[in-house]
Amino acid sequence: MLCAALLLVRKPYPVVTRYDEEKYFEDVNTRLKCPFPSLMDMPSVSLSVIVPAYCEERRLPPMLDSCFEYLERRCRNEAKFTYEVIIVSDGSTDETCQVAMRYVKEYGSDKVRLLNLIKNRGKGGAVRLGVQSSRGAFILFADADGATRFSDLDKLYSRFNQVLAKAQFKDSEWKYRSIICGSRAHLEQESIATRSFFRTILMYGFHFLVWFFAVRSIRDTQCGFKLFTRSAARICFPNLHIERWAFDVELLYIAEALNIPAEEVSVYWTEIDGSKVTPVWSWIEMGSDLFLIWLRYKLGAWKLLVKGE
């Protein structure tokens, strides 16, 4: 009955709703509304950083300070390096947008843009719309809590360069399909020592479900620090259905299904207060999403549309 129901209401390809107000950002110099670019455009900056934020007025400033410190330092040291940061307010009801606009005013609209979603989509939906509005040859999405040290982006670039050299790819870097994932897997034993037995069982159960139903090449699918080449993003994000917490898993499932290389790199990570994840309920929700991702693709209720370069 479940299979029949999924086939009956199936939408093989994602249907993305984007309201007219969400297609524009404010230029702080002219005070005019300017259209966001498209992911299908040619890249015009080196790196786009997508920061999904739902009611993050408190945790966002420290993260952005660290982010801009790193990015501005790279600009000073590398003449050809350019960047943009897209802060996606996911229907926030606090002062997240006001916090974001302070950075827009400080650094300018060419470097910082606010994408204000008028309705909450979920983290996956916010990341997708941010990516689809980006200009970068490389696209990183990073959590607003700042749990990952931003300077560890150097490690992700280093691994990408190793992958590119091994593949002997001679065209523009952004055209090579690749995903480099920040990982906390090396911290697993340390985290077990501080977790309750029940939460440890839940963690292992979730990892098993991820491996069994979806992704086998990446141990830590949930770390919010992932780097995509523009070509990889052009394929993965238009195929993304899940808008909640399990969207990372579907992205990597899509990558494995389409033979897009995904690598894992250990990054520094620390627990930051204020997480929106409720341990038991969120893991149950993600577990059900994992099963449904697998079942829908196996049934053909969801299909993969190959786009991009």
KOLBA-791375 format. One record per residue: x, y, z of N, C-alpha, C, O, CB in turn; residue in three letters. Coordinates in steps of 0.001 Angstrom, whole numbers, plus 500000, padded with zeros to 6 digits. Glycine has a CB too. Layout:
# residues N
XYZXYZXYZXYZXYZala;...
END
This chain:
# residues 309
500826498799500000500000500000500000500872501268500000500548502252499336499060499997501220met;501994501226500764502892502371500791503479502625499406503530503764498944504012502150501813leu;503926501540498742504503501682497402503481502247496427503798503124495624505023500331496893cys;502253501740496499501198502220495612500908503698495851500695504464494912499924501396495806ala;500904504086497134500633505483497471501750506393496951501478507477496436500476505648498997ala;503006505952497087504120506763496617504092506930495101504401508002494580505439506141497048leu;503720505859494397503633505947492943502449506804492499502508507494491481503522504552492339leu;501370506745493288500160507490492927500383508997493014499889509748492173498998507084493835leu;501129509442494033501331510883494237502726511317493782503206512377494186501124511248495719val;503363510527492965504761510791492619504926512063491794504084512425490972505335509615491856arg;506052512723492054506541513823491235507989513466490923508872513716491744506406515243491969lys;508251512885489748509580512325489467510728513316489639511832512941490037509608511793488072pro;510457514575489337511501515582489435511068516674490417509876516957490532511814516185488043tyr;512015517285491121511664518278492147510887519465491560511167519941490460512933518785492840pro;509921519911492324509172521128491989509567522179493024509222522060494200507595520876491978val;510286523199492587510822524215493493509995525492493363509902526080492285512325524497493189val;509403525906494467508642527153494496509560528286494940510231528196495968507411527037495442thr;509575529352494145510359530529494504509503531765494248509145532067493109511703530591493695arg;509187532464495314508336533636495196509105534779494533510334534829494578507811534065496580tyr;508353535699493916508987536803493186509930537595494069510998538007493616507932537729492609asp;509552537819495337510389538607496248511725537924496523512697538584496892509653538849497563glu;511775536594496343512980535836496654513964535783495487515033535182495595512608534437497064glu;513604536404494393514461536393493208515409537594493159516186537743492217513604536367491955lys;515336538446494185516095539692494155516856539912495467516452539424496522515158540875493885tyr;517948540644495381518676541109496557518775542633496480518628543226495412520102540449496646phe;519026543250497632519119544710497666520559545165497483521452544732498211518559545255498983glu;520783546048496499522079546684496314522157547853497296521367548793497208522282547165494824asp;523100547796498223523137548819499281523554550189498760523280551198499410524087548392500381val;524204550248497614524629551534497067523483552264496381523305553469496559525772551335496086asn;522704551521495592521623552151494822520263552001495496519301552677495132521563551555493425thr;520192551095496497518929550756497186517920550125496237516724550097496526518317552009497825arg;518399549619495106517524548977494127517517547466494340518461546904494895517972549317492686leu;516443546817493892516352545370493910516985544821492632516574545175491527514874544907494048lys;517971543969492788518690543392491651518436541888491591518385541234492633520212543684491754cys;518276541327490389518006539887490288519225539050490633520349539383490257517533539540488891pro;518992537964491348520058537000491578520421536332490256519560536183489389519635535944492635phe;521668535930490086522049535157488892521523533729488976520854533359489940523580535143488722pro;521829532941487968521413531538487913522622530631488044523722530973487610520658531239486603ser;522405529472488647523462528468488751523949528041487367525090527601487219522963527248489535leu;523096528167486360523464527752485012524306528803484284524802528539483188522217527454484211met;524475529989484876525363531001484302526814530558484474527116529673485275525130532389484967asp;527703531185483711529130530950483905529563531535485247529005532548485670529956531566482744met;530529530939485924530988531492487206531687532834487002532384533045486010531940530503487912pro;531481533744487975532115535061487876532900535415489142533523536476489193531058536132487607ser;532885534554490163533752534703491331534376533340491630533903532312491147532954535251492575val;535436533343492426536137532085492721535315531172493622535254529962493408537483532375493377ser;534680531769494640534006530971495667532708531633496103532668532835496362534923530765496877leu;531655530840496180530401531264496811530248530503498119530413529284498161529167531017495868ser;529931531229499184529675530611500488528193530787500795527704531913500889530575531245501623val;527484529681500949526048529706501234525855529422502718526300528394503229525268528665500352ile;525182530350503403524973530214504849523463530177505123522825531230505152525663531396505637val;522873528977505326521453528905505678521258529325507129522005528895508008520898527476505449pro;520254530167507383520087530696508740518607530816509082517865531555508435520782532069508882ala;518197530092510091516829530222510603516897530711512043517308529975512940516052528864510511tyr;516490531958512257516512532565513596517888532424514240518035531840515314515443531922514497cys;518892532974513556520287532835513989520909534184514339522102534385514112521111532154512900glu;520123535109514885520663536436515200521826536384516186522698537252516163519567537316515762glu;521845535376517047522893535292518069524133534550517565525256534988517812522352534600519314arg;523940533437516866525087532624516470525720533080515159526869532742514874524669531185516348arg;524974533850514358525469534234513037526682535177513072527627534945512317524360534886512266leu;526705536222513903527852537148513863529220536506514091530136536790513320527656538205514885pro;529413535647515115530743535029515273531149534197514060532313534194513660530764534151516518pro;530173533486513475530475532668512300530908533551511130531902533265510463529252531817511903met;530148534636510885530470535508509758531789536245509976532540536463509025529344536513509532leu;532076536628511212533355537279511489534519536370511114535486536810510493533448537673512968asp;534417535101511495535457534128511160535532533916509653536618533821509080535194532791511869ser;534377533844509029534293533633507582534977534765506816535808534514505943532828533515507146cys;534626536009507144535186537150506413536667537359506726537420537824505870534406538418506746phe;537084537023507933538508537107508256539314536214507315540347536623506784538760536706509729glu;538825534988507118539505534049506221539446534530504773540465534544504083538880532650506336tyr;538263534922504311538088535293502911538857536555502545539456536633501472536623535486502608leu;538839537540503434539576538776503157541084538526503160541816539140502383539217539857504192glu;541545537637504023542967537293504039543376536634502723544446536922502187543284536360505224arg;542523535749502204542829535118500920542845536138499793543673536059498885541816534020500614arg;541926537097499855541920538154498832543232538937498840543748539294497780540736539113499059cys;543774539207500033545036539946500127546216539111499630547163539646499054545284540387501570arg;546153537797499857547282536924499517547212536356498107548232535959497546547357535794500495asn;546016536315497533545843535743496184545133536770495311543948537046495498545031534394496230glu;545859537324494370545333538431493568544082538050492779543219538896492543546398538924492616ala;543977536794492372542861536383491520541673535826492301540651535484491706543332535354490536lys;541792535731493621540711535151494416539612536178494668539881537286495133541251534615495750phe;538384535803494359537205536636494628536137535753495265536148534533495100536666537316493313thr;535223536374495988534226535578496698532909536327496838532821537532496602534746535184498072tyr;531891535571497229530616536135497672530100535265498808530366534064498855529572536215496493glu;529369535876499710528687535153500780527194535424500619526766536578500602529208535590502211val;526413534372500503524965534498500395524351533979501689524402532782501975524413533720499150ile;523776534878502459523104534503503704521641534268503386520949535178502931523272535603504809ile;521165533058503622519782532705503304518976532663504592519088531723505378519705531339502559val;518170533681504796517291533693505969516059532863505644515250533231504791516893535158506378ser;515930531739506338514901530753505998513586531043506737513151530267507588515394529332506334asp;512969532175506392511722532541507055511925532932508493511044532699509321510748531413506982gly;513079533531508828513401533878510217512403534888510785511928535780510083514825534443510308ser;512101534724512065511168535628512747511881536522513758511237537315514444510075534825513449thr;513214536399513856513982537266514745514699538325513899514176538728512860515007536437515596asp;515869538777514316516577539833513601517719539298512729518712539990512507517120540839514589glu;517571538061512238518589537484511362518834538354510137519986538562509756518179536084510928thr;517787538861509519517936539689508317518668540991508626519501541441507839516563539995507707cys;518359541592509771519030542835510146520515542595510393521355543415510024518378543443511396gln;520832541458511023522233541104511239522935540928509897524038541436509701522352539814512086val;522304540214508980522891539987507653523134541301506921524177541482506293521980539085506814ala;522172542216507000522309543487506277523444544342506838523999545167506113520998544269506335met;523798544165508098524947544893508632526225544491507890527081545332507614525099544629510147arg;526344543214507574527513542738506835527448543160505374528477543455504767527625541216506936tyr;526247543191504807526092543685503435526579545129503350527295545496502418524612543583502973val;526189545942504326526601547354504333528106547502504560528727548417504019525836548124505417lys;528689546615505350530122546715505633530976546286504458531980546930504150530472545883506837glu;530582545185503787531440544626502734530937544910501328531679544720500364531565543144502918tyr;529694545363501186529157545674499862528386544523499256528606543364499606530267546067498937gly;527477544845498344526567543854497764527240542908496787526675541869496446525441544547497073ser;528451543252496326529140542330495438529737541169496219529938540081495679530230543055494657asp;530022541414497517530620540364498343529610539674499258529793538508499610531734540946499176lys;528551540378499646527576539803500573526170540095500072525849541230499719527773540363502007val;525339539067500044523964539233499614523037538484500566523356537399501052523780538738498165arg;521894539087500815520874538456501650519769537914500760519169538652499978520301539456502690leu;519507536618500885518353535993500238517339535727501337517508534819502151518747534659499467leu;516291536525501351515293536459502420514097535641501947513302536105501130514845537883502853asn;513974534413502467512856533552502091511638533946502918511710534032504144513207532044502298leu;510524534183502239509344534667502951508623533542503686507829533802504590508390535344501980ile;508894532281503302508338531133504018509463530157504324510366529964503511507212530439503189lys;509405529546505493510418528576505894510377527355504982509315526783504736510213528156507359asn;511563526960504479511659525800503584512276524589504275512040523453503866512477526156502352arg;513049524822505297513907523780505830515322524029505344515532524716504345513412522370505412gly;516293523467506054517696523739505739518054523368504307518749524118503622518595522990506695lys;517580522211503857517885521784502492517307522726501454517960523037500458517363520387502255gly;516078523183501684515454524117500750516185525444500714516333526045499650514001524342501119gly;516650525913501883517387527177501942518730527060501228519109527953500469517602527606503400ala;519454525959501467520738525757500800520543525689499290521304526298498539521421524475501313val;519531524953498843519304524812497395519078526176496733519687526469495704518092523891497129arg;518206527012497315517934528309496708519165529209496753519385530006495841516761528987497412leu;519966529087497808521207529845497864522176529415496770522768530254496091521856529685499226gly;522335528109496603523225527581495564522734528014494185523537528399493335523309526036495646val;521433527955493960520890528324492655521011529816492364520778530248491235519444527910492569gln;521376530608493377521548532057493212523013532470493201523320533661493273520822532797494320ser;523911531515493113525337531780493330526099531994492031525623531672490943525965530639494096ser;527325532563492186528181532878491041529506532142491065530322532324490161528438534353490988arg;529745531313492075531078530777492311531498529620491417530676528793491025531170530345493696gly;532796529572491097533365528395490449533326527219491420533123526073491019534821528669489973ala;533523527521492707533334526553493789532225527077494688532072528286494862534664526321494602phe;531453526157495258530328526546496110530428525756497412530420524525497418528948526291495394ile;530521526491498501530594525890499832529324526225500592528905527382500613531849526385500607leu;528699525222501224527679525613502194528193525311503593528767524256503865526333524875501925phe;527958526290504475528518526245505825527442526618506828526702527579506619529739527191505957ala;527351525865507913526322526115508923526537527464509613527666527923509788526316524987509965asp;525418528085509998525455529404510631525999529371512052526327530419512609524077530002510641ala;526101528188512648526558528127514040528071528269514189528567528491515294526120526828514659asp;528809528143513080530261528275513163530943527129513867532050527296514378530607529532513850gly;530311525963513910530896524815514619532161524312513940533036523751514601529883523682514713ala;532269524504512636533458524106511891534380525307511731533919526399511399533076523518510508thr;535645525124511956536622526206511801536735526558510322537062525699509502538016525798512384arg;536467527813509977536360528178508570537686528013507831537699527707506639535875529609508442phe;538783528212508524540089528077507864540346526652507379541249526430506573541202528500508815ser;539557525674507864539707524295507386539261524135505936539416523065505346538914523347508270asp;538708525199505369538406525180503942539668524906503130539593524316502052537771526508503508leu;540828525330503636542095525031502956542282523528502774542801523081501752543277525614503744asp;541857522750503774541978521292503686541100520737502558541503519813501851541591520640505029lys;539896521307502394538985520846501349539560521158499970539510520325499065537597521496501511leu;540108522368499817540740522729498540541938521825498250542145521401497113541185524207498555tyr;542722521537499285543899520690499098543498519306498602544123518766497689544690520573500407ser;542452518728499203541997517410498753541464517479497317541700516571496520540906516864499700arg;540746518560496994540248518700495616541414518721494629541345518080493581539399519990495468phe;542475519445494950543625519518494057544266518148493865544745517830492777544652520507494598asn;544276517338494919544795515976494797543916515144493863544420514403493018544882515307496183gln;542597515275494025541650514539493172541816514961491719541833514124490817540189514778493635val;541940516285491497542066516807490139543351516326489477543355515960488301542026518332490152leu;544447516331490245545726515872489701545666514392489341546197513978488310546858516125490705ala;545016513589490197544895512158489927544058511897488682544337510974487916544280511442491128lys;543019512725488484542143512552487320542773513084486044542286512809484948540817513245487557ala;543871513858486184544557514474485044543580515288484188543585515211482960545242513393484183gln;542747516066484878541733516883484208542392518174483722543044518864484506540529517194485166phe;542231518509482442542960519630481848542092520866481623542630521930481316543563519204480541lys;540791520767481761539893521901481521539809522765482781540528522520483750538474521406481100asp;538934523775482770538738524638483933538332523799485140537538522867485013537670525718483642ser;538881524130486320538630523340487530537151523177487825536714522097488221539308523980488715glu;536370524245487636534956524211488024534142523232487180533039522843487563534354525599487910trp;534692522835486031533965521908485158534151520446485579533446519564485089534423522087483716lys;535088520195486476535274518833486978534251518565488078534132519353489016536727518621487509tyr;533530517490487972532483517180488955533096516553490190533661515460490143531420516239488351arg;532970517272491298533588516789492528532910517410493738532458518554493696535092517101492540ser;532847516633494823532325517108496104533341516749497178533781515603497262530914516485496421ile;533713517721497996534624517479499107533864517796500397533400518919500591535938518347498980ile;533742516800501272532923516922502481533783517053503723534661516226503967531998515722502619cys;533533518085504503534112518133505827533556516990506662532395516613506507533837519489506497gly;534379516440507545533960515244508289534360515328509756535436515814510104534566513988507660ser;533450514834510611533727514722512041533907513269512468533898512963513661532605515363512846arg;534070512379511499534153510949511814535316510641512741535241509718513552534286510135510537ala;536408511422512623537587511176513470537318511531514928538095511158515807538785511980512958his;536216512255515197535876512650516564534869511697517209534415511934518329535319514066516571leu;534521510621516503533429509765516949533701509140518315532825509156519180533181508678515931glu;534889508592518523535177507942519804535151508934520959534694508611522055536531507249519752gln;535646510150520703535630511192521732534192511567522090533872511773523260536405512440521254glu;533314511657521058531925512048521317531173510956522066530289511252522869531208512369520004ser;531514509701521812530856508595522506531103508690524008530229508365524811531355507240521966ile;532309509142524381532671509231525795531805510242526554531649510137527770534138509607525929ala;531248511215525841530451512254526498528954512082526263528159512835526826530883513620526011thr;528553511118525455527141510891525169526560509854526123527273509022526685526951510442523713arg;525239509933526286524554508870527014524526507615526151524695507679524933523113509302527411ser;524309506466526804524239505200526075523130505242525029523306504751523914524011504030527046phe;521973505834525393520837505901524481521177506713523232520854506299522118519625506507525188phe;521831507876523409522176508713522269523250508052521410523281508244520194522650510086522743arg;524129507274522040525137506546521267524479505492520382524856505328519222526166505886522205thr;523490504774520933522748503785520142522040504455518972522055503940517854521726503042521023ile;521419505608519232520744506341518159521737506754517069521431506666515880520031507585518726leu;522923507203517478523933507624516513524363506459515624524415506590514401525147508210517237met;524668505325516245525078504162515460523936503665514566524163503235513435525550503033516390tyr;522711503731515088521559503321514290521386504187513066521103503686511978520304503362515122gly;521559505509513240521433506416512105522531506156511083522265506130509881521480507874512574phe;523769505963511553524877505686510635524619504404509834524918504336508642526203505567511416his;524059503388510506523754502147509793522693502372508726522815501864507611523290501070510773phe;521648503132509061520584503400508093521115504165506887520737503880505751519450504187508753leu;522001505148507138522604505890506030523362504933505117523211504977503896523548506997506558val;524190504057505727524983503105504943524077502115504207524320501809503040525967502345505854trp;523054501620504866522213500575504295521324501102503168521172500444502139521355499951505379phe;520733502292503361519750502790502399520304503786501383519715503952500316518628503427503134phe;521420504453501684521730505598500830523196505729500440523529505556499268521308506837501509ala;524082506029501385525440506474501050526474505571501696526431505335502904525661507929501493val;527402505065500897528421504165501422529842504715501288530782504134501831528329502842500721arg;530006505819500575531353506346500350531762507389501379532949507695501495531443506943498972ser;530804507949502139531080509011503103530580508583504479529423508186504619530416510347502666ile;531431508659505488531034508248506842530176509308507532529151508989508134532273507959507690arg;530598510561507441529857511646508097529120512457507033529690513360506420530817512565508928asp;527864512127506825527079512813505794526500514129506285526072514950505474525960511918505313thr;526475514350507602525716515470508161526551516698508521525992517705508954524999515011509370gln;527848516641508356528664517817508658528317518950507690528356518774506472530180517473508577cys;527977520110508246527535521225507413528680522034506858528776523236507105526633522120508193gly;529555521382506104530728522059505541531134521278504299532030520437504359531922522151506586phe;530481521551503176530685520774501946531000521703500784530362522740500605529439519918501623lys;532001521308499995532479522097498866532137521383497560532497520222497364534005522343498972leu;531442522085496674531054521555495366531739522354494263531860523575494361529514521594495190phe;532183521672493219532497522419492013531166522847491395530131522228491641533364521564491005thr;531204523896490602529953524402490022529291523344489139528065523233489103530219525681489205arg;530099522583488439529557521536487571528818520466488375527750520011487965530680520891486757ser;529386520061489526528722519075490383527426519641490953526413518944491013529655518636491525ala;527460520911491374526259521539491932525150521628490899523975521475491231526584522933492463ala;525518521874489644524520521985488570523747520684488373522607520698487908525198522381487262arg;524364519575488723523691518283488572522952517884489846521801517452489792524702517199488196ile;523613518028490985523052517512492236521843518321492714520814517739493058524121517507493317cys;521950519640492741520889520435493354519584520458492559518523520470493182521368521833493543phe;519592520465491217518314520376490502517594519043490722516395518939490463518545520582489021pro;518322518016491202517712516716491476517264516549492924516673515527493271518678515625491130asn;517533517529493765517280517404495201515797517560495532515182518569495188518094518441495970leu;515226516558496200513829516603496640513696517012498104512837517821498457513174515250496428his;514563516439498960514442516617500412514829518038500813515878518540500408515326515594501160ile;513980518680501608514269520044502067514559520100503564514866521167504095513101520962501739glu;514464518963504246514696518953505691516122518498505970516997518607505111513675518030506414arg;516355517977507203517711517686507658518428516635506813519655516666506721517671517229509082trp;517700515712506196518349514613505471518750514999504050519099514128503254517429513411505424ala;518705516290503718519028516691502343520471516344501990520758516004500843518792518196502156phe;521402516426502980522800516069502702522905514635502186523670514344501267523663516238503970asp;522124513754502793522180512345502408521689512177500970522297511449500185521334511479503375val;520598512845500629520106512715499248521114513287498249521317512705497184518746513430499092glu;521746514413498575522760514971497679523864513954497399524281513781496254523361516248498280leu;524336513281498455525409512307498278524905511035497615525653510375496893526045511975499618leu;523636510681497854523021509550497145522998509846495646523341508987494834521573509276497674tyr;522596511055495287522569511467493876523970511402493284524162510908492173521991512898493730ile;524956511910494041526336511903493555526822510476493288527439510212492255527259512592494568ala;526544509561494216526963508173494015526255507559492810526874506840492026526682507339495275glu;524946507843492658524174507278491551524690507768490201524613507047489206522695507633491703ala;525215508992490166525691509587488914527213509567488792527788510224487924525196511013488804leu;527859508796489683529317508618489632530090509928489756531111510126489096529701507937488342asn;529590510815490607530306512053490908531198511785492121530687511435493184529309513249491178ile;532507511940491990533409511617493108533127512486494339532992513705494232534872511794492674pro;533041511847495496532882512555496765533984512095497702534188510895497888531468512303497390ala;534692513045498292535792512762499201535474513332500575534647514233500708537118513341498662glu;536145512794501606535899513183502987537196513676503621538236513027503505535312512003503793glu;537132514828504294538306515437504904537988515786506360536966516415506639538753516702504112val;538847515386507274538639515687508690538754517193508938539682517841508455539658514920509563ser;537802517740509695537830519161510039537650519324511545537108518454512226536728519941509269val;538118520458512039537919520791513448536442521118513660535833521816512849538832521992513884tyr;535875520617514743534451520857515011534243520965516514534854520241517299533562519721514411trp;533372521880516891533051522028518310531557522240518471530914522844517612533839523201518939thr;531008521750519562529569521889519837529246523341520172529892523950521025529131520952521004glu;528239523889519493527794525256519740526359525213520265525499524563519669527893526127518442ile;526103525892521362524755525927521929523767526554520951524129527411520145524750526701523252asp;522505526109521039521452526718520225521047525907519022520345526417518148521884528049519773gly;521478524632518946521125523794517806519613523639517674518895523540518669521780522425517936ser;519138523621516408517714523426516134517353521938516045516182521584515903517328524136514834lys;518378521067516131518134519620516025517708519069517381518419519225518374519403518878515512val;516548518425517416516085517717518606516540516272518478516041515562517604514520517815518772thr;517478515798519322518155514525519086517247513364518695517459512768517639518900514150520296pro;516251513019519497515456511831519212514529512073518032514535511300517074514647511417520442val;513730513140518087512741513366517040513397513614515684512953513073514671511851514542517409trp;514453514431515659515108514738514381515716513489513765515665513319512547516191515806514573ser;516301512597514594516886511376514056515804510426513545516001509753512534517739510683515120trp;514669510364514231513556509549513721513071510093512382512819509337511444512389509516514739ile;512943511422512308512511512064511076513503511793509946513098511481508827512346513572511289glu;514808511910510237515813511641509226515825510165508833516025509837507664517185512063509726met;515612509275509804515564507849509498514450507514508538514648506735507605515401507050510760gly;513268508093508752512148507855507840512441508438506467512081507851505446510854508456508405ser;513108509617506444513478510214505159514454509319504399514351509189503180514094511603505372asp;515410508696505117516383507814504468515682506650503772515968506336502616517397507283505497leu;514765506020504494514036504892503908513233505338502695513199504649501675513107504251504948phe;512584506499502810511740506973501709512566507437500509512125507303499368510847508111502189leu;513767507985500757514667508316499642514975507054498841514833507025497619515986508968500162ile;515401506010499559515754504741498906514558504145498168514682503728497017516282503736499942trp;513394504105498831512225503469498251511727504223497025511383503609496015511119503366499282leu;511687505543497107511179506320495969512066506181494738511561506075493621511061507789496348arg;513381506181494933514268506002493784514176504581493234514213504390492019515715506324494174tyr;514058503577494113513951502194493657512657501956492880512636501217491896514026501242494846lys;511580502594493339510288502436492662510198503240491364509352502961490515509166502853493593leu;511065504229491215510964505125490073510030506294490323509716507055489408510504504365488871gly;509579506436491588508745507586491919509562508874491824509028509931491488508141507432493331ala;510867508780492123511811509873491896512809509410490838513251508261490846512543510294493231trp;513154510308489938514119510002488894515197511065488863515018512174489365513432509891487529lys;516330510700488258517451511623488161517515512244486774517508511555485754518764510908488483leu;517576513548486775517697514312485539519118514839485455519539515629486300516656515478485477leu;519851514414484454521250514807484315521328516130483572520919516246482417522065513715483576val;521875517143484285522055518475483706523490518910483911524304518191484491521076519502484335lys;523785520115483419525081520722483696526062520485482576525683520133481459525644520191484985gly;527307520680482882528373520533481886528551519049481552529400518698480732529715521147482406glu;
END
